[in-house]
C-alpha cells in the first residue's frame, strides 16, 4: 500500500524557499495562479469561482495520486492570504 502524503497549496509567487521545503519533506506542493494573477475575493471585476476551482484541483490530484485529500493545507501572502481565508470560510477542504 502506498503512503498517502499531505497536499499544501501555496497562494503566492516567491517560491525559492518553498521548493526547498518540498524537496526535504513528505508533501506535495502546488502553486495555482488566479485569473489575471489575482484571486476573486468579491471585489474583482471578474466572477471566477476560485473556491470551486481549487476544489476541482484537489479532487483531481487526489484521484490521480497518493495525496490524502483529508490533509490539505494552504498558505498565502497578500491576495493569496485572502484566498486561504475564503477557502477556510466557504469550504471544508482545508485541514
N, C-alpha and C positions, 0 to 999 in steps of 0.2 A: 504494500500500500504506500502510495506517495504521501509525503508530508505536506500538509497544507501550510501556506505562508500568508503573512499579513499583506494587505494592499494599502499603500499610502499614496494619497493623491496630493500633489503639490500644485497649488494655485499661485505660482509666482515664477519669475523668469531667471533669477540668479541661481544657476544650477551647479556651479563649480563644486561647492561643498556637498551638495545633495548627492551627486554621483559617488563621492567617496563613501557616504553613508550606505548607499545601496550596495556598493561593491563589498563592503565589510560586514553587512548584516543580512539577516534572513527575511527579506521582504521584497516585494515587487513595487517599484515606484512608477507612477505615470504622471504626465505633465500636460493635461488638457489645456487648450487655449480657447478662450471665449470669442464669440463673434466680434469682429472689429477690435480685437485684443482687449476685450472687457467682458465682465460678467453682468448679466442682466439682473440688477438688484431692484428694478422697478422704476428707476428714473431715466433709464436709457431710452433712446428713440426706437430701437428695435425691440421686438417682442419675443425673442428666443426663449424657450422654456429650458433654461440651463439645468434646473433640478432634474427634469425628466431625462435630459441628455446625459448627465453624469450617471443617473441610474442605469441607463442603457449601456454605458461604458462598463460599469461594474458588472452588470449581468453578463455581458459578452465575455469579458475577461474571466469571470468565474466559471462559465460554461466551457471555456476552451483551455483552461489551465488548472493549476493546482492552488489557486488563490482561495482562501477562506472568505467567503462573502459576508460572514458574520464578524470579521475582524478587519473592517475598513476604517482607516484613519485619514484625516485631511488636515493640511496646514496651508495657510495663505498669508500674504502680505498685501496691504492696501485693499484694492478692489477684490483681490483673492481672499482676503480675510472676511470680507463681507459675504463672499460666496460660501465660504465654510460655515459662517453663521446661518445663512439662508438654508443650506442643506440640513444643518442640525435642527432648525426650527420647523422646516416643512417636510422632512422625510425621516425615516428610521434607518437609513442606510449607513450611517456613521456609528462607530463604536463609541 
